Amino acid sequence: MNFFKWIMITAMALMCGINVNAQKPLVLYYSQTSNTKAVAEEIATKLGADIEEIALVTPYDGDYKATIERSKKEREQGITPEIKPLKVDVAKYDVIFLGYPIWYGTYAPPIATLLNKVDLSGKTIVPFCTFGSGGLESSAANLAHAQPKAKILDGYGVRAARMDAMPEEVDQFLKESGFIEGPYVKLPEFSKPHAVNDAEAKIFDAAVGNYPMIKAKAVEVATRSIPYGIEYLYTAVDMLSVSDLRPEKTSFSGITIKIYVTVANGKLPVFTRVVR
Ligand SMILES: Cc1cc2nc3c(=O)[nH]c(=O)nc-3n(C[C@H](O)[C@H](O)[C@H](O)COP(=O)(O)O)c2cc1C
């Protein structure tokens, strides 16, 4: 490459906020219904990264019911679906953004197949995921368990119902974690938690009340201001019957969960993720 070309590329990369000294990362993802694909593409575009989709030899049927039936059977049999060989050489990358939908509280089964096949020792993994209610933290913990010699960084997760907020959140996430440069708003710490009052209990119920997979009672809450409103971090007792998730069990879980709720100025409360 001649010097003029190098100057042009470097200048363009700097204008886009890309760190030219860093090696190109890889964005590797599985997505069944394209939510995670959208996040993967957003991250890859912002980073100028290489990107590859994990493909299945026999893809899950697009139909939700059929997918549940097949995946439940596979879980019972202790098998994960076969994936097609990757086109990229994972060994060439130091930093891998690994994306997936959350299934049954953790990364979807094609990722389990990948983790059984590919050695990520010594690599830095940045998990990202999409979900109905949550699963970033539990899936990241499972990643660390499956690949104990990989360095798992804090990741990004977004609800399928909030995909419109994703591009801005990805931008914030990549800047906060130092992958791209540029101004971003550093959010304050949450306040010390206090017992929920009536108004805060109403906000909680408005945010999660209609969501079928959450039956929880708010106990404590911490708050912080965000650029366009207030964020609440509720501690709640999970009243979801274990039988709702695992038909073979009938007891109530009764465990404590964390639920993040945002109230944007002039808007109704929405929950952004559940940490179980
Ligand atoms: C079989 C199956 C299991 C799922 N399990 C969970 C779950 O445990 N928790 C959750 O929050 N969402 C769950 N979901 C919802 C998906 O995570 C969500 O729709 C995701 O955005 C799909 O991503 P995709 O479009 O990239 O495939 C599940 C979806 C399917 C099909």
The ligand as a Gaussian input file, in Angstrom:
#p B3LYP/6-31G(d) Opt

LIG

0 1
 C      -36.849000     -21.925000      21.830000
 C      -36.832000     -20.517000      22.375000
 C      -36.521000     -20.308000      23.710000
 C      -36.464000     -18.991000      24.209000
 N      -36.133000     -18.830000      25.515000
 C      -36.042000     -17.570000      26.024000
 C      -35.659000     -17.361000      27.388000
 O      -35.391000     -18.289000      28.134000
 N      -35.602000     -16.080000      27.850000
 C      -35.877000     -15.011000      27.054000
 O      -35.806000     -13.894000      27.528000
 N      -36.230000     -15.174000      25.732000
 C      -36.321000     -16.414000      25.210000
 N      -36.666000     -16.592000      23.884000
 C      -36.892000     -15.403000      23.021000
 C      -35.682000     -15.081000      22.122000
 O      -34.501000     -14.960000      22.879000
 C      -35.890000     -13.757000      21.349000
 O      -37.049000     -13.821000      20.571000
 C      -34.685000     -13.399000      20.489000
 O      -34.710000     -12.013000      20.178000
 C      -34.630000     -14.153000      19.187000
 O      -33.439000     -13.780000      18.515000
 P      -33.205000     -14.033000      16.953000
 O      -34.232000     -13.208000      16.209000
 O      -31.815000     -13.550000      16.691000
 O      -33.362000     -15.487000      16.674000
 C      -36.737000     -17.880000      23.350000
 C      -37.079000     -18.116000      22.022000
 C      -37.124000     -19.421000      21.525000
 C      -37.477000     -19.643000      20.071000

